[in-house]
C-alpha cells in the first residue's frame, strides 16, 4: 500500500512540475495562490478531523501581536528595497527624466533659463505658475513616492531660483 501511495505522489509531483514549467508568470502567481489555498484547506480539514484545532487557535493567537507591527515592518522593507544597489546605471528610469544621465554637481548656481526648463514654464511666468509646476513635479518625483533625491533637489532649487529673484 505504501508503494502505491509513493508512486502516486511521485507521478503527481512530476505532472505538477511539468505543467508548472509551461505556465506564464501570471499563471504561476495564480497557481501558487491556489496551491497555498488547497494546502491550507487540507491542513485545516486534517486538524479538524484529528481534533487538533486548538493548535491552530494558539498559532493565530500568537500571530496577533505580530500583526500590530506589520505596518512598521512593511515600511522598513520598502525603505530597504529603495536603497541604491551597487552596479546601478546612472540613467533615470521611468518618469519625467527617463533615460537622462545625471550631471555632476555644478560649482555655480542654477541659471534662470535652466530653472524654467526644469519646471517646464516660460521665463515670464508668474509665481503661481512656478508653485503649480513645482507641486506637479514633486508629486511625481518625490523620494517618498519612489522618486529620485537628485531630481527632487533640482526641482526645489529651480523653484527657489525663480521665486528668489522675484522678491
Backbone as a printed PyTorch tensor [residue, N CA C, xyz], in Angstrom:
tensor([[[  0.8250,  -1.1960,   0.0000],
         [  0.0000,   0.0000,   0.0000],
         [  0.8660,   1.2560,   0.0000]],

        [[  1.9620,   1.2210,   0.7750],
         [  2.8410,   2.3840,   0.8360],
         [  3.5140,   2.6380,  -0.5080]],

        [[  3.8320,   1.5670,  -1.2350],
         [  4.4520,   1.7140,  -2.5400],
         [  3.5040,   2.4010,  -3.5170]],

        [[  2.2470,   2.0480,  -3.4530],
         [  1.2560,   2.6320,  -4.3630],
         [  1.0950,   4.1210,  -4.0770]],

        [[  1.0160,   4.4800,  -2.7980],
         [  0.8880,   5.8930,  -2.4260],
         [  2.1380,   6.6660,  -2.8540]],

        [[  3.3120,   6.0810,  -2.6530],
         [  4.5620,   6.7340,  -3.0500],
         [  4.6570,   6.9560,  -4.5430]],

        [[  4.2690,   5.9480,  -5.3150],
         [  4.2980,   6.0790,  -6.7720],
         [  3.2770,   7.1100,  -7.2370]],

        [[  2.0980,   7.1170,  -6.6200],
         [  1.0720,   8.0970,  -6.9850],
         [  1.5440,   9.5170,  -6.6620]],

        [[  2.1820,   9.7070,  -5.5030],
         [  2.7000,  11.0300,  -5.1530],
         [  3.8100,  11.4660,  -6.1060]],

        [[  4.7080,  10.5490,  -6.4540],
         [  5.7870,  10.8780,  -7.3910],
         [  5.2230,  11.2620,  -8.7540]],

        [[  4.2090,  10.5310,  -9.2220],
         [  3.5840,  10.8510, -10.5050],
         [  2.8930,  12.2100, -10.4420]],

        [[  2.2210,  12.4990,  -9.3240],
         [  1.5440,  13.7850,  -9.1710],
         [  2.5560,  14.9300,  -9.1720]],

        [[  3.6700,  14.7600,  -8.4680],
         [  4.7110,  15.7950,  -8.4500],
         [  5.2710,  16.0010,  -9.8550]],

        [[  5.5000,  14.9210, -10.5930],
         [  6.0150,  15.0160, -11.9580],
         [  5.0570,  15.8050, -12.8490]],

        [[  3.7710,  15.4840, -12.7850],
         [  2.7750,  16.1690, -13.6170],
         [  2.6790,  17.6420, -13.2370]],

        [[  2.6830,  17.9280, -11.9400],
         [  2.5820,  19.3180, -11.4830],
         [  3.7890,  20.1240, -11.9510]],

        [[  4.9870,  19.5720, -11.8020],
         [  6.1880,  20.2930, -12.2330],
         [  6.2300,  20.4830, -13.7450]],

        [[  5.7410,  19.5240, -14.4890],
         [  5.7060,  19.6530, -15.9470],
         [  4.7530,  20.7750, -16.3580]],

        [[  3.5780,  20.8380, -15.7240],
         [  2.6260,  21.9040, -16.0320],
         [  3.1310,  23.2530, -15.5260]],

        [[  3.8690,  23.2600, -14.4190],
         [  4.4070,  24.4990, -13.8400],
         [  5.3610,  25.1730, -14.8300]],

        [[  6.1830,  24.3940, -15.5090],
         [  7.1400,  24.9500, -16.4600],
         [  6.4810,  25.6040, -17.6560]],

        [[  5.2790,  25.1920, -18.0050],
         [  4.5910,  25.7410, -19.1720],
         [  3.7640,  26.9790, -18.8450]],

        [[  3.6680,  27.3500, -17.5690],
         [  2.8400,  28.4880, -17.1800],
         [  3.5530,  29.8130, -17.4200]],

        [[  2.7660,  30.8500, -17.6870],
         [  3.2900,  32.2140, -17.7700],
         [  3.5160,  32.7220, -16.3480]],

        [[  4.2320,  33.8340, -16.1730],
         [  4.4220,  34.3710, -14.8160],
         [  3.1030,  34.6730, -14.1000]],

        [[  2.1130,  35.1780, -14.8460],
         [  0.8130,  35.4460, -14.2200],
         [  0.1420,  34.1430, -13.8050]],

        [[  0.2660,  33.1380, -14.6590],
         [ -0.3020,  31.8250, -14.3510],
         [  0.3810,  31.1850, -13.1590]],

        [[  1.7050,  31.3860, -13.0480],
         [  2.4380,  30.8420, -11.8990],
         [  1.9800,  31.5010, -10.6050]],

        [[  1.7250,  32.8100, -10.6750],
         [  1.2620,  33.5190,  -9.4790],
         [ -0.1070,  32.9920,  -9.0460]],

        [[ -1.0100,  32.8280,  -9.9980],
         [ -2.3430,  32.3090,  -9.6850],
         [ -2.2570,  30.8760,  -9.1720]],

        [[ -1.4030,  30.0660,  -9.7970],
         [ -1.2560,  28.6700,  -9.3690],
         [ -0.6620,  28.5790,  -7.9700]],

        [[  0.2560,  29.4810,  -7.6520],
         [  0.8450,  29.4850,  -6.3060],
         [ -0.2250,  29.7680,  -5.2630]],

        [[ -1.0730,  30.7740,  -5.5340],
         [ -2.1350,  31.0860,  -4.5700],
         [ -3.1230,  29.9260,  -4.4360]],

        [[ -3.4460,  29.2750,  -5.5540],
         [ -4.3420,  28.1190,  -5.4940],
         [ -3.7100,  26.9910,  -4.6860]],

        [[ -2.4200,  26.7580,  -4.9020],
         [ -1.7040,  25.7160,  -4.1690],
         [ -1.7100,  26.0100,  -2.6690]],

        [[ -1.4380,  27.2550,  -2.3010],
         [ -1.4410,  27.6350,  -0.8810],
         [ -2.8350,  27.4520,  -0.2880]],

        [[ -3.8730,  27.8310,  -1.0420],
         [ -5.2380,  27.6770,  -0.5410],
         [ -5.6030,  26.2050,  -0.3690]],

        [[ -5.2320,  25.3600,  -1.3220],
         [ -5.5490,  23.9270,  -1.2290],
         [ -4.8050,  23.2960,  -0.0570]],

        [[ -3.5250,  23.5840,   0.0820],
         [ -2.7460,  23.0240,   1.1950],
         [ -3.2930,  23.5230,   2.5280]],

        [[ -3.6360,  24.8110,   2.5940],
         [ -4.2100,  25.3450,   3.8300],
         [ -5.5360,  24.6860,   4.1730]],

        [[ -6.3870,  24.5050,   3.1680],
         [ -7.6650,  23.8340,   3.4000],
         [ -7.4860,  22.3910,   3.8250]],

        [[ -6.5530,  21.6890,   3.1900],
         [ -6.2910,  20.2940,   3.5610],
         [ -5.7420,  20.2000,   4.9810]],

        [[ -4.8630,  21.1250,   5.3360],
         [ -4.3110,  21.1380,   6.6940],
         [ -5.4000,  21.4280,   7.7250]],

        [[ -6.2730,  22.3760,   7.4190],
         [ -7.3750,  22.6860,   8.3300],
         [ -8.3130,  21.4890,   8.4720]],

        [[ -8.6470,  20.8370,   7.3680],
         [ -9.5070,  19.6550,   7.4200],
         [ -8.8580,  18.5410,   8.2380]],

        [[ -7.5650,  18.3260,   8.0270],
         [ -6.8460,  17.3110,   8.7920],
         [ -6.8750,  17.6290,  10.2890]],

        [[ -6.6800,  18.9030,  10.6340],
         [ -6.6760,  19.2800,  12.0550],
         [ -8.0590,  19.1210,  12.6790]],

        [[ -9.0950,  19.4350,  11.9140],
         [-10.4570,  19.2650,  12.4340],
         [-10.7560,  17.7860,  12.6480]],

        [[-10.3910,  16.9450,  11.6830],
         [-10.6940,  15.5180,  11.7810],
         [ -9.8980,  14.8210,  12.8860]],

        [[ -8.7060,  15.3100,  13.1750],
         [ -7.8950,  14.6740,  14.2200],
         [ -8.0400,  15.3540,  15.5710]],

        [[ -8.8500,  16.4100,  15.6410],
         [ -9.0890,  17.0750,  16.9210],
         [ -7.9440,  17.9620,  17.3790]],

        [[ -7.1990,  18.5320,  16.4510],
         [ -6.0590,  19.3730,  16.8150],
         [ -6.2650,  20.8320,  16.4140]],

        [[ -7.4790,  21.2940,  16.4070],
         [ -7.7570,  22.6780,  16.0350],
         [ -7.2050,  23.6400,  17.0810]],

        [[ -7.0510,  23.1760,  18.3230],
         [ -6.5230,  24.0460,  19.3710],
         [ -5.1100,  24.5250,  19.0350]],

        [[ -4.3430,  23.7360,  18.2770],
         [ -3.0020,  24.1530,  17.8500],
         [ -3.1160,  25.3430,  16.9000]],

        [[ -4.0810,  25.2890,  15.9940],
         [ -4.2980,  26.3830,  15.0570],
         [ -4.7560,  27.6420,  15.7890]],

        [[ -5.6310,  27.4730,  16.7720],
         [ -6.1000,  28.6070,  17.5600],
         [ -4.9390,  29.2640,  18.2940]],

        [[ -4.0520,  28.4720,  18.8570],
         [ -2.8870,  29.0180,  19.5520],
         [ -1.9560,  29.7420,  18.5790]],

        [[ -1.7990,  29.2070,  17.3840],
         [ -0.9390,  29.8550,  16.3910],
         [ -1.5080,  31.2050,  15.9670]],

        [[ -2.8180,  31.2780,  15.7710],
         [ -3.4550,  32.5480,  15.4120],
         [ -3.3090,  33.5470,  16.5510]],

        [[ -3.4850,  33.0900,  17.7870],
         [ -3.3270,  33.9770,  18.9380],
         [ -1.8910,  34.4910,  19.0470]],

        [[ -0.9260,  33.6800,  18.6770],
         [  0.4730,  34.1130,  18.7190],
         [  0.7800,  35.1190,  17.6120]],

        [[  0.0580,  35.0700,  16.5020],
         [  0.3040,  35.9870,  15.3890],
         [ -0.3080,  37.3650,  15.5960]],

        [[ -1.3040,  37.4830,  16.4520],
         [ -1.9960,  38.7610,  16.6390],
         [ -1.0390,  39.8800,  17.0590]],

        [[ -0.1520,  39.6820,  18.0440],
         [  0.7780,  40.7720,  18.3800],
         [  1.7170,  41.1370,  17.2240]],

        [[  2.0620,  40.1550,  16.3980],
         [  2.9350,  40.4500,  15.2640],
         [  2.2180,  41.2840,  14.2040]],

        [[  0.9090,  41.1070,  14.0770],
         [  0.1540,  41.8740,  13.0950],
         [  0.1340,  43.3580,  13.4410]],

        [[  0.2350,  43.6820,  14.7320],
         [  0.2810,  45.0870,  15.1360],
         [  1.5470,  45.7640,  14.6200]],

        [[  2.6170,  44.9970,  14.4650],
         [  3.8840,  45.5550,  14.0000],
         [  4.0420,  45.4580,  12.4860]],

        [[  3.0760,  44.8970,  11.8100],
         [  3.1780,  44.6880,  10.3610],
         [  3.3590,  45.9920,   9.5780]],

        [[  2.6110,  47.0840,   9.8690],
         [  2.8280,  48.3130,   9.0910],
         [  4.2540,  48.8450,   9.2050]],

        [[  4.8230,  48.7950,  10.4100],
         [  6.2010,  49.2650,  10.5750],
         [  7.1740,  48.3680,   9.8180]],

        [[  6.9380,  47.0710,   9.8430],
         [  7.8140,  46.1510,   9.1190],
         [  7.7020,  46.3550,   7.6090]],

        [[  6.5030,  46.6160,   7.1170],
         [  6.3270,  46.8600,   5.6880],
         [  7.0300,  48.1440,   5.2600]],

        [[  6.9510,  49.1990,   6.1030],
         [  7.6630,  50.4360,   5.7960],
         [  9.1650,  50.1970,   5.7530]],

        [[  9.6540,  49.4100,   6.7120],
         [ 11.0780,  49.1020,   6.7600],
         [ 11.5100,  48.3220,   5.5210]],

        [[ 10.6870,  47.3870,   5.0930],
         [ 11.0080,  46.6240,   3.8880],
         [ 11.0150,  47.5130,   2.6430]],

        [[ 10.0780,  48.4670,   2.5640],
         [ 10.0580,  49.3430,   1.3950],
         [ 11.2680,  50.2610,   1.3860]],

        [[ 11.7240,  50.6990,   2.5630],
         [ 12.9340,  51.5180,   2.6240],
         [ 14.1530,  50.7090,   2.2290]],

        [[ 14.2180,  49.4700,   2.6660],
         [ 15.3610,  48.6210,   2.3310],
         [ 15.3750,  48.3190,   0.8390]],

        [[ 14.2250,  48.1660,   0.2300],
         [ 14.1570,  47.8800,  -1.1940],
         [ 14.4870,  49.0840,  -2.0550]],

        [[ 14.3850,  50.2840,  -1.4920],
         [ 14.6020,  51.5070,  -2.2440],
         [ 16.0700,  51.9360,  -2.2590]],

        [[ 16.8960,  51.3190,  -1.4310],
         [ 18.3070,  51.7060,  -1.3600],
         [ 18.9850,  51.4850,  -2.6990]],

        [[ 19.9520,  52.3420,  -2.9900],
         [ 20.7010,  52.1990,  -4.2440],
         [ 21.4980,  50.9160,  -4.2050]],

        [[ 21.4900,  50.2060,  -5.2920],
         [ 22.2080,  48.9470,  -5.3760],
         [ 23.5070,  49.1750,  -6.1290]],

        [[ 24.5830,  48.4930,  -5.7080],
         [ 25.8310,  48.6550,  -6.4330],
         [ 25.6890,  48.1580,  -7.8600]],

        [[ 26.3200,  48.8830,  -8.7630],
         [ 26.2610,  48.4910, -10.1630],
         [ 25.0860,  49.0790, -10.9120]],

        [[ 24.2780,  49.9120, -10.2440],
         [ 23.1470,  50.5220, -10.9340],
         [ 23.6730,  51.5670, -11.9100]],

        [[ 23.0030,  51.7310, -13.0270],
         [ 23.4690,  52.6830, -14.0280],
         [ 23.1300,  54.0950, -13.5950]],

        [[ 23.7060,  55.0610, -14.2600],
         [ 23.4880,  56.4540, -13.9090],
         [ 22.3590,  57.0890, -14.6770]],

        [[ 21.4860,  56.3170, -15.2910],
         [ 20.3770,  56.8940, -16.0300],
         [ 19.1120,  56.8030, -15.2070]],

        [[ 18.2320,  57.7610, -15.4640],
         [ 16.9510,  57.7680, -14.7700],
         [ 16.0430,  56.7260, -15.3980]],

        [[ 15.1620,  56.1200, -14.5960],
         [ 14.2670,  55.0760, -15.0840],
         [ 13.0240,  55.6550, -15.7020]],

        [[ 11.8650,  55.4150, -15.0880],
         [ 10.6000,  55.9130, -15.6010],
         [ 10.3680,  57.3220, -15.0950]],

        [[  9.4860,  58.0500, -15.7390],
         [  9.0860,  59.3440, -15.2260],
         [  9.6090,  60.4880, -16.0760]],

        [[  9.6860,  61.6670, -15.4370],
         [  9.9940,  62.8910, -16.1560],
         [ 11.3760,  62.8690, -16.7950]],

        [[ 12.3860,  62.3160, -16.1270],
         [ 13.7410,  62.3340, -16.6460],
         [ 14.1850,  61.0060, -17.2030]],

        [[ 13.2890,  60.2430, -17.8000],
         [ 13.5990,  58.8820, -18.2370],
         [ 14.7300,  58.8720, -19.2510]],

        [[ 15.7480,  58.0520, -18.9770],
         [ 16.8430,  57.8670, -19.9000],
         [ 17.9100,  58.9380, -19.8600]],

        [[ 17.7550,  59.9650, -19.0440],
         [ 18.7330,  61.0330, -18.9950],
         [ 19.8100,  60.7130, -17.9720]],

        [[ 21.0430,  61.0920, -18.2940],
         [ 22.1450,  60.8970, -17.3550],
         [ 22.1720,  62.0520, -16.3670]],

        [[ 22.5630,  61.7390, -15.1370],
         [ 22.6820,  62.7800, -14.1310],
         [ 24.0220,  63.4730, -14.2950]],

        [[ 23.9930,  64.8100, -14.1770],
         [ 25.2310,  65.5690, -14.2800],
         [ 25.8860,  65.6570, -12.9150]],

        [[ 27.1720,  65.9040, -12.9290],
         [ 27.8640,  66.1620, -11.6730],
         [ 27.3900,  67.5000, -11.1450]],

        [[ 27.4840,  67.6790,  -9.8420],
         [ 27.0270,  68.9170,  -9.2250],
         [ 27.8310,  70.0900,  -9.7730]],

        [[ 27.1380,  71.1150, -10.2040],
         [ 27.8010,  72.2850, -10.7670],
         [ 28.3350,  73.1610,  -9.6470]],

        [[ 29.4190,  73.8520,  -9.9390],
         [ 30.0060,  74.7070,  -8.9130],
         [ 29.2390,  76.0150,  -8.8010]],

        [[ 28.5790,  76.4490,  -9.8790],
         [ 27.8280,  77.6940,  -9.8320],
         [ 26.3550,  77.4000,  -9.5780]],

        [[ 25.5970,  78.4630,  -9.3490],
         [ 24.1700,  78.2900,  -9.0990],
         [ 23.4400,  78.1000, -10.4230]],

        [[ 22.2220,  77.6550, -10.3270],
         [ 21.3950,  77.3780, -11.4970],
         [ 20.9610,  78.6940, -12.1350]],

        [[ 20.9650,  78.7320, -13.4600],
         [ 20.5140,  79.9330, -14.1600],
         [ 18.9850,  79.9580, -14.1980]],

        [[ 18.4620,  81.1480, -14.4750],
         [ 17.0080,  81.3020, -14.5460],
         [ 16.4380,  80.4860, -15.7110]],

        [[ 17.1520,  80.4650, -16.8310],
         [ 16.6870,  79.7160, -18.0010],
         [ 16.6550,  78.2150, -17.7070]],

        [[ 17.6940,  77.7190, -17.0240],
         [ 17.7400,  76.3010, -16.6620],
         [ 16.6190,  75.9530, -15.6840]],

        [[ 16.3460,  76.8600, -14.7440],
         [ 15.2660,  76.6360, -13.7840],
         [ 13.9170,  76.5600, -14.4970]],

        [[ 13.7250,  77.4300, -15.4900],
         [ 12.4700,  77.4020, -16.2560],
         [ 12.3370,  76.1070, -17.0510]],

        [[ 13.4530,  75.6080, -17.6000],
         [ 13.4180,  74.3480, -18.3460],
         [ 13.0790,  73.1770, -17.4340]],

        [[ 13.6320,  73.1890, -16.2300],
         [ 13.3750,  72.0890, -15.2920],
         [ 11.9080,  72.0510, -14.8960]],

        [[ 11.3500,  73.2230, -14.5790],
         [  9.9510,  73.2650, -14.1450],
         [  8.9780,  73.2370, -15.3190]],

        [[  9.4670,  73.4740, -16.5300],
         [  8.5940,  73.4400, -17.7000],
         [  7.7050,  74.6590, -17.8100]],

        [[  8.2370,  75.8220, -17.4280],
         [  7.4710,  77.0710, -17.5010],
         [  8.2280,  78.0630, -18.3770]],

        [[  7.5270,  79.1350, -18.8060],
         [  8.1640,  80.1930, -19.5890],
         [  8.9750,  81.0890, -18.6640]],

        [[  9.9000,  81.8590, -19.2680],
         [ 10.7350,  82.7420, -18.4500],
         [  9.9420,  83.9110, -17.8830]],

        [[  8.8090,  84.2490, -18.4860],
         [  7.9960,  85.3530, -17.9700],
         [  6.7840,  84.8300, -17.1820]],

        [[  6.9390,  83.6940, -16.5140],
         [  5.8240,  83.0780, -15.7820],
         [  5.5910,  83.7870, -14.4480]],

        [[  4.3880,  83.5900, -13.9140],
         [  4.0520,  84.1780, -12.6180],
         [  4.4970,  83.2510, -11.4880]],

        [[  4.4660,  83.7870, -10.2720],
         [  4.8480,  82.9890,  -9.1000],
         [  3.8880,  81.8190,  -8.9120]],

        [[  2.6110,  82.0270,  -9.2190],
         [  1.6330,  80.9440,  -9.0820],
         [  1.9290,  79.8000, -10.0520]],

        [[  2.3660,  80.1370, -11.2600],
         [  2.7140,  79.1000, -12.2320],
         [  3.9260,  78.3000, -11.7690]],

        [[  4.8840,  78.9880, -11.1450],
         [  6.0730,  78.3040, -10.6220],
         [  5.6710,  77.3360,  -9.5200]],

        [[  4.8330,  77.8000,  -8.5930],
         [  4.3990,  76.9540,  -7.4750],
         [  3.5940,  75.7640,  -7.9900]],

        [[  2.7190,  75.9880,  -8.9560],
         [  1.9130,  74.9000,  -9.5190],
         [  2.7920,  73.8720, -10.2320]],

        [[  3.7530,  74.3540, -11.0290],
         [  4.6480,  73.4370, -11.7360],
         [  5.5050,  72.6490, -10.7480]],

        [[  5.9770,  73.3220,  -9.7000],
         [  6.7850,  72.6480,  -8.6710],
         [  5.9690,  71.5600,  -7.9880]],

        [[  4.7460,  71.8830,  -7.6120],
         [  3.8900,  70.9120,  -6.9200],
         [  3.6000,  69.7050,  -7.8180]],

        [[  3.3220,  69.9660,  -9.0840],
         [  3.0260,  68.8860, -10.0330],
         [  4.2310,  67.9530, -10.1930]],

        [[  5.4130,  68.5200, -10.3350],
         [  6.6070,  67.6870, -10.4950],
         [  6.9520,  66.9290,  -9.2210]],

        [[  6.8220,  67.5780,  -8.0720],
         [  7.1780,  66.9210,  -6.8130],
         [  6.2380,  65.7620,  -6.5080]],

        [[  5.0000,  65.8510,  -6.9600],
         [  4.0900,  64.7240,  -6.7590],
         [  4.5430,  63.5080,  -7.5610]],

        [[  5.2840,  63.7350,  -8.6310],
         [  5.7650,  62.6250,  -9.4530],
         [  7.1180,  62.1020,  -9.0040]],

        [[  8.0260,  62.9950,  -8.5840],
         [  9.4160,  62.5750,  -8.3690],
         [  9.8720,  62.6600,  -6.9250]],

        [[  8.9810,  62.9000,  -5.9840],
         [  9.4000,  62.9890,  -4.5800],
         [  9.9450,  61.6440,  -4.1090]],

        [[ 11.0340,  61.6500,  -3.3290],
         [ 11.6120,  60.3860,  -2.8490],
         [ 10.6430,  59.5290,  -2.0330]],

        [[  9.7100,  60.1330,  -1.3370],
         [  8.7310,  59.3590,  -0.5700],
         [  7.7640,  58.6030,  -1.4720]],

        [[  7.7050,  58.9880,  -2.7280],
         [  6.8320,  58.3020,  -3.6920],
         [  7.6450,  57.4590,  -4.6680]],

        [[  8.8560,  57.1150,  -4.2640],
         [  9.6980,  56.2700,  -5.0940],
         [ 10.5400,  57.0380,  -6.0870]],

        [[ 10.6080,  58.3630,  -5.9350],
         [ 11.3800,  59.1780,  -6.8630],
         [ 12.8520,  59.2490,  -6.5040]],

        [[ 13.5180,  60.2070,  -7.1090],
         [ 14.9590,  60.3380,  -7.0340],
         [ 15.3150,  61.5640,  -6.1970]],

        [[ 16.2550,  61.4400,  -5.2660],
         [ 16.6870,  62.5680,  -4.4370],
         [ 17.2960,  63.6770,  -5.2900]],

        [[ 18.0930,  63.2950,  -6.2640],
         [ 18.7760,  64.2720,  -7.1080],
         [ 17.7700,  65.1310,  -7.8750]],

        [[ 16.7870,  64.4760,  -8.5070],
         [ 15.7980,  65.2260,  -9.2860],
         [ 14.9420,  66.1130,  -8.3930]],

        [[ 14.5860,  65.6140,  -7.2100],
         [ 13.7950,  66.4200,  -6.2820],
         [ 14.5870,  67.6480,  -5.8410]],

        [[ 15.8800,  67.4890,  -5.5970],
         [ 16.7160,  68.6260,  -5.2040],
         [ 16.8020,  69.6460,  -6.3350]],

        [[ 16.9120,  69.1770,  -7.5770],
         [ 16.9690,  70.0920,  -8.7180],
         [ 15.6610,  70.8700,  -8.8760]],

        [[ 14.5280,  70.1910,  -8.6910],
         [ 13.2340,  70.8740,  -8.8040],
         [ 13.0920,  71.9130,  -7.6960]],

        [[ 13.5110,  71.5630,  -6.4830],
         [ 13.4620,  72.5260,  -5.3780],
         [ 14.3770,  73.7170,  -5.6490]],

        [[ 15.5620,  73.4600,  -6.1840],
         [ 16.4920,  74.5460,  -6.4950],
         [ 15.9200,  75.4480,  -7.5870]],

        [[ 15.2710,  74.8480,  -8.5910],
         [ 14.6660,  75.6350,  -9.6640],
         [ 13.5650,  76.5370,  -9.1160]],

        [[ 12.7740,  76.0250,  -8.2090],
         [ 11.7150,  76.8390,  -7.6040],
         [ 12.3120,  77.9980,  -6.8210]],

        [[ 13.3390,  77.7190,  -6.0330],
         [ 13.9300,  78.7940,  -5.2300],
         [ 14.6100,  79.8390,  -6.1140]],

        [[ 15.2070,  79.4210,  -7.2370],
         [ 15.8250,  80.3850,  -8.1510],
         [ 14.7580,  81.2890,  -8.7530]],

        [[ 13.6550,  80.7010,  -9.2020],
         [ 12.6150,  81.5050,  -9.8540],
         [ 11.8590,  82.3870,  -8.8690]],

        [[ 11.6180,  81.9020,  -7.6800],
         [ 10.8890,  82.7110,  -6.7030],
         [ 11.8190,  83.6520,  -5.9470]],

        [[ 13.0710,  83.2870,  -5.8130],
         [ 14.0250,  84.1200,  -5.0760],
         [ 14.3520,  85.4100,  -5.7920]],

        [[ 14.3580,  85.4040,  -7.1090],
         [ 14.6940,  86.6090,  -7.8700],
         [ 13.5090,  87.5510,  -7.9880]],

        [[ 12.3350,  87.1060,  -7.6070],
         [ 11.1470,  87.9560,  -7.6850],
         [ 11.0660,  88.9000,  -6.4970]],

        [[ 11.6270,  88.5220,  -5.3670],
         [ 11.4670,  89.3610,  -4.1820],
         [ 12.5930,  90.3370,  -4.0110]]])
